[in-house]
Amino acid sequence: MSRAVSTDDLVAWIRAFRDAVQQHKDELTRLDSEIGDADHGSNMARGLDAVVAKLDPAPATPAELFKTVGMTLVSSVGGASGPLYGTFFLRMGPALASDHADAAALGAALRAGVDGVVARGKAELGDKTMIDALAPALDAWDTAVTDGADPAGAARAAAEAAARGRDATEPLVARKGRASYLGERSAGHLDPGATSATLLLEALRDTLAGGA
């Protein structure tokens, strides 16, 4: 993989994320049935199908791509997931001005996206949400970039950190979202949002590794 990520790479990432969610749709729904409304998998799959339907022809720039992705998710995904994932991509677009982004630029765009999710959902690390996967993933990305990693290497480090963050949600008591209504009963279950967020980072890792 070159040290630059193109719009085509980013389109491939979104398609890979859709495929991953489709593959794990039942798992996401099962996790959400334990502590939520049992619709995370179906909602995300439906929304991402709608997104991919709008990617042919592919948008010409990252800003156009992420605006399309974000607006489609907001309008087509029910519950909290649509606004949160939609905000993530809508914030990424303006932060990624170049059609050929290096690892630092892509990391900054990812951080802008996560900052948008935090602002919208008011969640913090440890609240048993998607932030528990995304926050450590960003930190790992930044560390990898500081150590000289290219986009593929940074994505690999971020995906590994996201998976660890996802797994760390199992013993937590939820403090945000539908799961928080369960109180102590929310402990002992993986958070579905952290699980889908991990799929997002793993899809980016696999997409960039494919160009190595």
VOFI-715565 format. One line per 8 residues: their letters; for each residue x negated, y negated, z negated of N, C-alpha, C. Coordinates in nm, 4 decimals, always signed. Example, Ala and Ser with C-alpha at 12.3 -4.5 7.8 and 13.67 -1.06 7.14 Angstrom:
AS	-1.3190 +0.5690 -0.7800 -1.2300 +0.4500 -0.7800 -1.3200 +0.3300 -0.7800 | -1.2850 +0.2250 -0.7080 -1.3670 +0.1060 -0.7140 -1.2900 -0.0030 -0.7870
END
This chain:
MSRAVSTD	-0.0847 +0.1198 +0.0000 +0.0000 +0.0000 +0.0000 -0.0872 -0.1234 +0.0000 | -0.0551 -0.2194 +0.0845 -0.1278 -0.3452 +0.0841 -0.0942 -0.4211 -0.0433 | -0.1654 -0.5280 -0.0647 -0.1432 -0.6070 -0.1846 -0.0283 -0.7061 -0.1686 | +0.0469 -0.6975 -0.0602 +0.1617 -0.7850 -0.0390 +0.2882 -0.7020 -0.0214 | +0.3969 -0.7519 -0.0781 +0.5270 -0.6857 -0.0679 +0.6143 -0.7690 +0.0244 | +0.6653 -0.7083 +0.1288 +0.7447 -0.7791 +0.2284 +0.8936 -0.7684 +0.1983 | +0.9714 -0.8458 +0.2731 +1.1166 -0.8365 +0.2605 +1.1641 -0.6958 +0.2941 | +1.1032 -0.6344 +0.3934 +1.1409 -0.4972 +0.4285 +1.1182 -0.4020 +0.3113
DLVAWIRA	+1.0084 -0.4218 +0.2386 +0.9825 -0.3395 +0.1200 +1.0926 -0.3581 +0.0165 | +1.1349 -0.4824 -0.0008 +1.2370 -0.5123 -0.1012 +1.3726 -0.4556 -0.0604 | +1.4029 -0.4594 +0.0673 +1.5262 -0.3962 +0.1160 +1.5201 -0.2454 +0.0902 | +1.4043 -0.1861 +0.1168 +1.3887 -0.0427 +0.0909 +1.4061 -0.0118 -0.0569 | +1.3600 -0.1017 -0.1437 +1.3773 -0.0842 -0.2883 +1.5253 -0.0794 -0.3248 | +1.6028 -0.1727 -0.2722 +1.7457 -0.1755 -0.3038 +1.8134 -0.0477 -0.2552 | +1.7774 -0.0033 -0.1371 +1.8344 +0.1215 -0.0862 +1.7951 +0.2399 -0.1751 | +1.6719 +0.2417 -0.2201 +1.6250 +0.3504 -0.3071 +1.6967 +0.3469 -0.4419
FRDAVQQH	+1.7243 +0.2275 -0.4919 +1.7981 +0.2144 -0.6173 +1.9391 +0.2695 -0.6007 | +2.0030 +0.2351 -0.4889 +2.1363 +0.2911 -0.4623 +2.1313 +0.4431 -0.4603 | +2.0326 +0.4988 -0.3914 +2.0223 +0.6443 -0.3821 +2.0009 +0.7072 -0.5195 | +1.9184 +0.6423 -0.6026 +1.8909 +0.6959 -0.7367 +2.0161 +0.6924 -0.8231 | +2.0908 +0.5843 -0.8145 +2.2143 +0.5744 -0.8932 +2.3156 +0.6781 -0.8463 | +2.3258 +0.6978 -0.7154 +2.4154 +0.8014 -0.6654 +2.3741 +0.9390 -0.7179 | +2.2448 +0.9650 -0.7183 +2.1952 +1.0944 -0.7651 +2.2227 +1.1149 -0.9134 | +2.2171 +1.0071 -0.9896 +2.2327 +1.0177 -1.1360 +2.3675 +0.9632 -1.1839
KDELTRLD	+2.4612 +0.9473 -1.0914 +2.5899 +0.8868 -1.1265 +2.6598 +0.9618 -1.2391 | +2.6629 +1.0925 -1.2316 +2.7318 +1.1710 -1.3346 +2.6621 +1.1584 -1.4697 | +2.5292 +1.1551 -1.4665 +2.4544 +1.1384 -1.5920 +2.4848 +1.0026 -1.6552 | +2.4861 +0.8971 -1.5730 +2.5159 +0.7642 -1.6258 +2.6563 +0.7572 -1.6829 | +2.7499 +0.8212 -1.6166 +2.8873 +0.8227 -1.6654 +2.8982 +0.9014 -1.7958 | +2.8252 +1.0139 -1.8025 +2.8272 +1.0927 -1.9260 +2.7710 +1.0125 -2.0433 | +2.6592 +0.9456 -2.0213 +2.6011 +0.8639 -2.1275 +2.6981 +0.7548 -2.1703 | +2.7664 +0.6933 -2.0733 +2.8593 +0.5862 -2.1053 +2.9850 +0.6391 -2.1726
SEIGDADH	+3.0196 +0.7643 -2.1472 +3.1364 +0.8227 -2.2136 +3.1102 +0.8431 -2.3623 | +2.9834 +0.8555 -2.3987 +2.9489 +0.8796 -2.5389 +2.9553 +0.7525 -2.6229 | +2.9216 +0.6375 -2.5620 +2.9185 +0.5140 -2.6412 +2.9824 +0.3947 -2.5698 | +3.0456 +0.4187 -2.4545 +3.1035 +0.3074 -2.3789 +3.2369 +0.3425 -2.3193 | +3.2586 +0.2936 -2.1982 +3.3875 +0.3102 -2.1316 +3.3881 +0.4197 -2.0253 | +3.2807 +0.4962 -2.0168 +3.2715 +0.6110 -1.9250 +3.2825 +0.5697 -1.7784 | +3.2329 +0.4496 -1.7457 +3.2438 +0.4055 -1.6060 +3.1146 +0.3471 -1.5498 | +3.0047 +0.3537 -1.6241 +2.8822 +0.2887 -1.5775 +2.8322 +0.3511 -1.4471
GSNMARGL	+2.8317 +0.4823 -1.4410 +2.7837 +0.5485 -1.3203 +2.8697 +0.5186 -1.1999 | +2.9996 +0.5314 -1.2153 +3.0897 +0.5081 -1.1018 +3.0889 +0.3619 -1.0596 | +3.0854 +0.2708 -1.1564 +3.0820 +0.1284 -1.1233 +2.9552 +0.0907 -1.0477 | +2.8409 +0.1373 -1.0979 +2.7140 +0.1036 -1.0335 +2.7048 +0.1656 -0.8943 | +2.7508 +0.2886 -0.8818 +2.7462 +0.3547 -0.7507 +2.8331 +0.2809 -0.6502 | +2.9514 +0.2421 -0.6909 +3.0412 +0.1696 -0.6008 +2.9805 +0.0344 -0.5617 | +2.9275 -0.0357 -0.6583 +2.8695 -0.1666 -0.6305 +2.7494 -0.1596 -0.5381 | +2.6633 -0.0611 -0.5599 +2.5437 -0.0499 -0.4772 +2.5768 +0.0006 -0.3371
DAVVAKLD	+2.6801 +0.0802 -0.3249 +2.7275 +0.1169 -0.1906 +2.7714 -0.0087 -0.1153 | +2.8410 -0.0978 -0.1852 +2.8851 -0.2223 -0.1229 +2.7657 -0.3091 -0.0843 | +2.6629 -0.3091 -0.1696 +2.5414 -0.3847 -0.1394 +2.4754 -0.3325 -0.0120 | +2.4526 -0.2019 -0.0068 +2.3816 -0.1437 +0.1070 +2.4595 -0.1657 +0.2371 | +2.5911 -0.1687 +0.2274 +2.6722 -0.1937 +0.3466 +2.6471 -0.3317 +0.4055 | +2.5928 -0.4222 +0.3242 +2.5665 -0.5584 +0.3704 +2.4208 -0.5798 +0.4108 | +2.3423 -0.4748 +0.4112 +2.1998 -0.4892 +0.4426 +2.1650 -0.4511 +0.5858 | +2.2630 -0.4393 +0.6705 +2.2393 -0.4100 +0.8115 +2.3219 -0.5074 +0.8950
PAPATPAE	+2.2550 -0.6062 +0.9583 +2.1098 -0.6251 +0.9639 +2.0532 -0.6745 +0.8317 | +1.9272 -0.6447 +0.8098 +1.8632 -0.6803 +0.6839 +1.8444 -0.8314 +0.6737 | +1.8614 -0.8866 +0.5551 +1.8325 -1.0296 +0.5353 +1.6881 -1.0621 +0.5727 | +1.6655 -1.1854 +0.6146 +1.5345 -1.2233 +0.6684 +1.4344 -1.2613 +0.5619 | +1.4816 -1.3013 +0.4443 +1.3912 -1.3467 +0.3389 +1.4307 -1.2837 +0.2055 | +1.3380 -1.2803 +0.1075 +1.3739 -1.2310 -0.0247 +1.4891 -1.3098 -0.0864 | +1.4892 -1.4422 -0.0674 +1.5963 -1.5238 -0.1251 +1.7326 -1.4834 -0.0690 | +1.7401 -1.4622 +0.0608 +1.8662 -1.4189 +0.1218 +1.9053 -1.2798 +0.0731
LFKTVGMT	+1.8071 -1.1921 +0.0651 +1.8334 -1.0554 +0.0198 +1.8918 -1.0543 -0.1203 | +1.8252 -1.1208 -0.2127 +1.8678 -1.1114 -0.3521 +1.9965 -1.1888 -0.3775 | +2.0227 -1.2932 -0.2989 +2.1522 -1.3606 -0.3102 +2.2640 -1.2665 -0.2669 | +2.2416 -1.1948 -0.1566 +2.3418 -1.0989 -0.1091 +2.3643 -0.9888 -0.2114 | +2.2557 -0.9331 -0.2637 +2.2665 -0.8262 -0.3624 +2.3390 -0.8760 -0.4862 | +2.2959 -0.9901 -0.5383 +2.3530 -1.0408 -0.6626 +2.4998 -1.0734 -0.6512 | +2.5380 -1.1447 -0.5463 +2.6779 -1.1830 -0.5306 +2.7666 -1.0610 -0.5097 | +2.7157 -0.9621 -0.4375 +2.7955 -0.8413 -0.4139 +2.8160 -0.7635 -0.5430
LVSSVGGA	+2.7133 -0.7533 -0.6239 +2.7265 -0.6812 -0.7505 +2.8231 -0.7524 -0.8446 | +2.8141 -0.8833 -0.8505 +2.9048 -0.9587 -0.9377 +3.0505 -0.9352 -0.8974 | +3.0751 -0.9286 -0.7672 +3.2129 -0.9188 -0.7195 +3.2670 -0.7766 -0.7127 | +3.1764 -0.6765 -0.7176 +3.2244 -0.5402 -0.6928 +3.2010 -0.4421 -0.8069 | +3.1274 -0.4807 -0.9089 +3.1006 -0.3911 -1.0222 +3.1779 -0.4383 -1.1434 | +3.2557 -0.3482 -1.2018 +3.3359 -0.3835 -1.3171 +3.2553 -0.3883 -1.4457 | +3.3195 -0.4358 -1.5503 +3.2558 -0.4401 -1.6810 +3.1429 -0.5417 -1.6873 | +3.0499 -0.5175 -1.7800 +2.9370 -0.6094 -1.7973 +2.8277 -0.5878 -1.6940
SGPLYGTF	+2.8232 -0.4696 -1.6352 +2.7109 -0.4351 -1.5480 +2.7023 -0.5249 -1.4256 | +2.8159 -0.5577 -1.3646 +2.8148 -0.6416 -1.2465 +2.7543 -0.7783 -1.2718 | +2.8044 -0.8525 -1.3707 +2.7457 -0.9832 -1.4007 +2.5988 -0.9762 -1.4422 | +2.5614 -0.8724 -1.5164 +2.4234 -0.8646 -1.5635 +2.3267 -0.8299 -1.4504 | +2.3564 -0.7246 -1.3766 +2.2701 -0.6906 -1.2637 +2.2782 -0.7981 -1.1550 | +2.3961 -0.8549 -1.1351 +2.4094 -0.9622 -1.0382 +2.3227 -1.0817 -1.0741 | +2.3253 -1.1196 -1.1998 +2.2418 -1.2302 -1.2458 +2.0938 -1.1988 -1.2277 | +2.0558 -1.0755 -1.2551 +1.9161 -1.0347 -1.2371 +1.8684 -1.0661 -1.0956
FLRMGPAL	+1.9433 -1.0231 -0.9971 +1.9006 -1.0432 -0.8589 +1.9173 -1.1880 -0.8141 | +2.0213 -1.2556 -0.8602 +2.0400 -1.3959 -0.8235 +1.9259 -1.4827 -0.8761 | +1.8733 -1.4484 -0.9912 +1.7595 -1.5241 -1.0464 +1.6288 -1.4868 -0.9774 | +1.6183 -1.3642 -0.9294 +1.4961 -1.3230 -0.8612 +1.4748 -1.3994 -0.7310 | +1.5832 -1.4236 -0.6572 +1.5724 -1.4835 -0.5248 +1.4955 -1.6139 -0.5204 | +1.5385 -1.7167 -0.5950 +1.4674 -1.8444 -0.5914 +1.3239 -1.8354 -0.6437 | +1.2961 -1.7349 -0.7244 +1.1624 -1.7218 -0.7824 +1.0631 -1.6554 -0.6881 | +1.1133 -1.5987 -0.5786 +1.0256 -1.5274 -0.4865 +1.0333 -1.5966 -0.3504
ASDHADAA	+0.9474 -1.6962 -0.3348 +0.9544 -1.7788 -0.2148 +0.8868 -1.7148 -0.0946 | +0.7876 -1.6310 -0.1191 +0.7072 -1.5776 -0.0094 +0.7642 -1.4466 +0.0436 | +0.7533 -1.4288 +0.1746 +0.7922 -1.3034 +0.2373 +0.6865 -1.1959 +0.2156 | +0.5701 -1.2349 +0.1692 +0.4632 -1.1398 +0.1395 +0.4088 -1.1706 +0.0010 | +0.4714 -1.1102 -0.1000 +0.4409 -1.1413 -0.2388 +0.3334 -1.0483 -0.2938 | +0.2409 -1.1055 -0.3698 +0.1436 -1.0217 -0.4382 +0.2039 -0.9736 -0.5701 | +0.1258 -0.8978 -0.6456 +0.1774 -0.8387 -0.7692 +0.2188 -0.9451 -0.8695 | +0.1412 -1.0523 -0.8800 +0.1736 -1.1574 -0.9756 +0.3033 -1.2273 -0.9381
ALGAALRA	+0.3222 -1.2556 -0.8093 +0.4432 -1.3242 -0.7652 +0.5671 -1.2379 -0.7857 | +0.5553 -1.1091 -0.7541 +0.6698 -1.0205 -0.7738 +0.6998 -1.0040 -0.9220 | +0.5964 -0.9965 -1.0040 +0.6175 -0.9877 -1.1479 +0.6874 -1.1107 -1.2030 | +0.6502 -1.2287 -1.1526 +0.7158 -1.3517 -1.1973 +0.8626 -1.3532 -1.1578 | +0.8931 -1.3011 -1.0393 +1.0326 -1.2946 -0.9958 +1.1123 -1.1965 -1.0813 | +1.0524 -1.0826 -1.1119 +1.1186 -0.9867 -1.2004 +1.1455 -1.0485 -1.3374 | +1.0494 -1.1249 -1.3873 +1.0684 -1.1878 -1.5186 +1.1796 -1.2919 -1.5131 | +1.1880 -1.3662 -1.4026 +1.2975 -1.4617 -1.3877 +1.4316 -1.3895 -1.3912
GVDGVVAR	+1.4364 -1.2727 -1.3266 +1.5586 -1.1940 -1.3279 +1.5964 -1.1480 -1.4672 | +1.4994 -1.0983 -1.5406 +1.5266 -1.0496 -1.6762 +1.5629 -1.1653 -1.7687 | +1.4974 -1.2788 -1.7525 +1.5336 -1.3957 -1.8332 +1.6797 -1.4333 -1.8089 | +1.7249 -1.4178 -1.6854 +1.8646 -1.4448 -1.6553 +1.9589 -1.3480 -1.7255 | +1.9185 -1.2225 -1.7300 +1.9995 -1.1215 -1.7997 +2.0070 -1.1533 -1.9488 | +1.8949 -1.1916 -2.0064 +1.8924 -1.2262 -2.1494 +1.9821 -1.3465 -2.1757 | +1.9737 -1.4476 -2.0902 +2.0549 -1.5675 -2.1084 +2.2039 -1.5358 -2.0974 | +2.2369 -1.4453 -2.0075 +2.3786 -1.4130 -1.9867 +2.4320 -1.3189 -2.0939
GKAELGDK	+2.3548 -1.2160 -2.1276 +2.4034 -1.1155 -2.2205 +2.3683 -1.1385 -2.3654 | +2.2758 -1.2314 -2.3908 +2.2335 -1.2656 -2.5277 +2.1740 -1.1465 -2.6030 | +2.1220 -1.0494 -2.5292 +2.0640 -0.9312 -2.5939 +1.9150 -0.9517 -2.6177 | +1.8655 -0.8843 -2.7205 +1.7241 -0.8873 -2.7531 +1.6710 -0.7444 -2.7566 | +1.5397 -0.7328 -2.7551 +1.4776 -0.6025 -2.7688 +1.5256 -0.5367 -2.8977 | +1.5699 -0.4119 -2.8883 +1.6190 -0.3405 -3.0052 +1.7695 -0.3415 -3.0203 | +1.8396 -0.4125 -2.9312 +1.9856 -0.4176 -2.9394 +2.0533 -0.2985 -2.8726 | +1.9755 -0.2091 -2.8131 +2.0266 -0.0913 -2.7425 +2.1008 -0.1333 -2.6163
TMIDALAP	+2.0277 -0.2010 -2.5286 +2.0817 -0.2449 -2.4000 +1.9755 -0.2233 -2.2925 | +2.0046 -0.2673 -2.1702 +1.9089 -0.2583 -2.0605 +1.7803 -0.3349 -2.0890 | +1.7871 -0.4336 -2.1784 +1.6672 -0.5103 -2.2131 +1.5618 -0.4213 -2.2782 | +1.6044 -0.3162 -2.3444 +1.5079 -0.2263 -2.4090 +1.4229 -0.1518 -2.3072 | +1.4686 -0.1412 -2.1840 +1.3863 -0.0853 -2.0765 +1.3145 -0.1950 -1.9995 | +1.3838 -0.3059 -1.9735 +1.3280 -0.4100 -1.8880 +1.2166 -0.4894 -1.9554 | +1.2319 -0.5221 -2.0827 +1.1307 -0.6048 -2.1493 +0.9939 -0.5358 -2.1547 | +0.9855 -0.4115 -2.2011 +0.8545 -0.3461 -2.2005 +0.8015 -0.3223 -2.0593
ALDAWDTA	+0.8915 -0.3043 -1.9631 +0.8471 -0.2870 -1.8243 +0.7757 -0.4122 -1.7746 | +0.8311 -0.5283 -1.8057 +0.7683 -0.6539 -1.7644 +0.6334 -0.6734 -1.8313 | +0.6264 -0.6422 -1.9596 +0.4992 -0.6562 -2.0296 +0.3938 -0.5649 -1.9681 | +0.4335 -0.4432 -1.9334 +0.3402 -0.3496 -1.8710 +0.2990 -0.3994 -1.7331 | +0.3922 -0.4578 -1.6603 +0.3610 -0.5139 -1.5281 +0.2537 -0.6227 -1.5422 | +0.2767 -0.7147 -1.6349 +0.1828 -0.8259 -1.6527 +0.0444 -0.7762 -1.6943 | +0.0410 -0.6781 -1.7821 -0.0870 -0.6225 -1.8241 -0.1595 -0.5577 -1.7068 | -0.0850 -0.4851 -1.6253 -0.1451 -0.4199 -1.5087 -0.2008 -0.5231 -1.4114
VTDGADPA	-0.1278 -0.6323 -1.3906 -0.1752 -0.7372 -1.2999 -0.3024 -0.8007 -1.3542 | -0.3043 -0.8258 -1.4842 -0.4239 -0.8824 -1.5463 -0.5443 -0.7907 -1.5273 | -0.5175 -0.6616 -1.5268 -0.6246 -0.5634 -1.5077 -0.6592 -0.5405 -1.3610 | -0.5932 -0.6149 -1.2717 -0.6273 -0.6081 -1.1300 -0.5423 -0.5154 -1.0456 | -0.4295 -0.4698 -1.0981 -0.3454 -0.3761 -1.0229 -0.2791 -0.4450 -0.9043 | -0.2575 -0.3677 -0.7980 -0.1783 -0.4146 -0.6857 -0.0305 -0.3918 -0.7174 | +0.0628 -0.4316 -0.6302 +0.2044 -0.4138 -0.6616 +0.2427 -0.2692 -0.6936 | +0.1859 -0.1733 -0.6203 +0.2196 -0.0333 -0.6456 +0.1739 +0.0098 -0.7850
GAARAAAE	+0.0547 -0.0319 -0.8230 +0.0039 +0.0037 -0.9550 +0.0824 -0.0631 -1.0659 | +0.1187 -0.1890 -1.0457 +0.1983 -0.2591 -1.1462 +0.3357 -0.1957 -1.1605 | +0.3955 -0.1568 -1.0481 +0.5271 -0.0928 -1.0521 +0.5206 +0.0416 -1.1234 | +0.4125 +0.1140 -1.1029 +0.3962 +0.2422 -1.1702 +0.3898 +0.2231 -1.3222 | +0.3118 +0.1247 -1.3665 +0.3011 +0.0977 -1.5101 +0.4347 +0.0515 -1.5671 | +0.5060 -0.0302 -1.4907 +0.6349 -0.0809 -1.5372 +0.7370 +0.0310 -1.5499 | +0.7394 +0.1218 -1.4545 +0.8356 +0.2324 -1.4589 +0.8095 +0.3229 -1.5787 | +0.6832 +0.3483 -1.6066 +0.6492 +0.4319 -1.7227 +0.6933 +0.3649 -1.8520
AAARGRDA	+0.6715 +0.2332 -1.8613 +0.7117 +0.1609 -1.9820 +0.8637 +0.1551 -1.9951 | +0.9325 +0.1406 -1.8824 +1.0789 +0.1388 -1.8861 +1.1336 +0.2713 -1.9381 | +1.0749 +0.3813 -1.8936 +1.1199 +0.5131 -1.9390 +1.0980 +0.5293 -2.0896 | +0.9861 +0.4806 -2.1382 +0.9627 +0.4872 -2.2824 +1.0638 +0.4012 -2.3578 | +1.0924 +0.2833 -2.3030 +1.1915 +0.1966 -2.3662 +1.3298 +0.2583 -2.3660 | +1.3656 +0.3205 -2.2543 +1.4948 +0.3914 -2.2458 +1.5037 +0.4988 -2.3531 | +1.4006 +0.5800 -2.3636 +1.4025 +0.6895 -2.4609 +1.4092 +0.6371 -2.6043 | +1.3512 +0.5203 -2.6266 +1.3505 +0.4624 -2.7612 +1.4876 +0.4100 -2.8019
TEPLVARK	+1.5828 +0.4010 -2.7085 +1.7164 +0.3548 -2.7465 +1.7969 +0.4625 -2.8180 | +1.7552 +0.5883 -2.8061 +1.8383 +0.6959 -2.8602 +1.8686 +0.6801 -3.0093 | +1.7695 +0.6511 -3.0955 +1.8022 +0.6404 -3.2377 +1.8602 +0.5054 -3.2792 | +1.8645 +0.4101 -3.1877 +1.9067 +0.2755 -3.2252 +2.0575 +0.2668 -3.2478 | +2.0956 +0.1722 -3.3334 +2.2356 +0.1357 -3.3510 +2.2624 +0.0154 -3.2618 | +2.3621 +0.0268 -3.1754 +2.3902 -0.0789 -3.0784 +2.4372 -0.2063 -3.1479 | +2.3843 -0.3188 -3.1000 +2.4247 -0.4482 -3.1549 +2.4924 -0.5369 -3.0514 | +2.5034 -0.4881 -2.9279 +2.5685 -0.5651 -2.8228 +2.6572 -0.4724 -2.7400
GRASYLGE	+2.7570 -0.5310 -2.6762 +2.8386 -0.4562 -2.5824 +2.9380 -0.3620 -2.6477 | +3.0025 -0.2825 -2.5632 +3.1056 -0.1891 -2.6079 +3.0527 -0.0920 -2.7120 | +2.9278 -0.0503 -2.6973 +2.8703 +0.0471 -2.7901 +2.8612 -0.0072 -2.9328 | +2.8513 -0.1398 -2.9468 +2.8371 -0.1974 -3.0805 +2.9613 -0.1749 -3.1658 | +3.0760 -0.1497 -3.1004 +3.1994 -0.1251 -3.1760 +3.1905 +0.0046 -3.2566 | +3.1011 +0.0942 -3.2148 +3.0889 +0.2232 -3.2815 +3.0039 +0.2178 -3.4073 | +2.9295 +0.1084 -3.4253 +2.8444 +0.0972 -3.5431 +2.7408 +0.2082 -3.5473 | +2.7282 +0.2711 -3.6628 +2.6271 +0.3754 -3.6823 +2.6480 +0.4951 -3.5891
RSAGHLDP	+2.7688 +0.5147 -3.5415 +2.7958 +0.6280 -3.4517 +2.7315 +0.6118 -3.3147 | +2.6846 +0.4901 -3.2838 +2.6174 +0.4696 -3.1558 +2.4752 +0.5254 -3.1562 | +2.4218 +0.5527 -3.2738 +2.2891 +0.6134 -3.2825 +2.2957 +0.7577 -3.2332 | +2.1831 +0.8050 -3.1773 +2.1778 +0.9422 -3.1293 +2.2132 +0.9580 -2.9831 | +2.2280 +0.8458 -2.9117 +2.2637 +0.8490 -2.7699 +2.1740 +0.7530 -2.6925 | +2.1319 +0.7927 -2.5743 +2.0597 +0.7009 -2.4869 +2.1545 +0.5921 -2.4375 | +2.1020 +0.4728 -2.4227 +2.1841 +0.3648 -2.3694 +2.1961 +0.3783 -2.2185 | +2.3171 +0.3762 -2.1634 +2.3324 +0.3911 -2.0180 +2.2729 +0.2755 -1.9396
GATSATLL	+2.2805 +0.1541 -1.9921 +2.2221 +0.0401 -1.9223 +2.0709 +0.0496 -1.9144 | +2.0078 +0.0915 -2.0234 +1.8627 +0.1117 -2.0212 +1.8255 +0.2237 -1.9254 | +1.9146 +0.3213 -1.9124 +1.8890 +0.4331 -1.8215 +1.8962 +0.3882 -1.6761 | +1.9972 +0.3093 -1.6410 +2.0051 +0.2611 -1.5027 +1.8944 +0.1600 -1.4739 | +1.8550 +0.0811 -1.5733 +1.7449 -0.0135 -1.5536 +1.6137 +0.0608 -1.5270 | +1.5973 +0.1756 -1.5901 +1.4792 +0.2570 -1.5640 +1.4818 +0.3096 -1.4212 | +1.5989 +0.3496 -1.3735 +1.6111 +0.3914 -1.2340 +1.5718 +0.2787 -1.1389 | +1.6051 +0.1553 -1.1754 +1.5692 +0.0396 -1.0945 +1.4171 +0.0283 -1.0797
LEALRDTL	+1.3454 +0.0412 -1.1915 +1.1996 +0.0305 -1.1875 +1.1361 +0.1521 -1.1216 | +1.1946 +0.2689 -1.1420 +1.1407 +0.3886 -1.0770 +1.1606 +0.3828 -0.9265 | +1.2718 +0.3235 -0.8836 +1.2939 +0.3066 -0.7399 +1.1907 +0.2122 -0.6797 | +1.1563 +0.1067 -0.7514 +1.0530 +0.0155 -0.7031 +0.9178 +0.0857 -0.6979 | +0.8861 +0.1618 -0.8001 +0.7613 +0.2388 -0.8020 +0.7537 +0.3328 -0.6816 | +0.8588 +0.4062 -0.6584 +0.8578 +0.5047 -0.5495 +0.8520 +0.4364 -0.4128 | +0.9212 +0.3226 -0.3994 +0.9185 +0.2498 -0.2724 +0.7785 +0.1984 -0.2408 | +0.7129 +0.1388 -0.3384 +0.5804 +0.0824 -0.3138 +0.4748 +0.1926 -0.3015
AGGA	+0.4929 +0.3013 -0.3734 +0.3989 +0.4127 -0.3600 +0.4085 +0.4733 -0.2210 | +0.5267 +0.4682 -0.1622 +0.5450 +0.5253 -0.0296 +0.4686 +0.4527 +0.0779 | +0.4303 +0.3280 +0.0473 +0.3534 +0.2520 +0.1446 +0.2056 +0.2533 +0.1172 | +0.1632 +0.3318 +0.0170 +0.0222 +0.3316 -0.0222 -0.0639 +0.3963 +0.0848
END
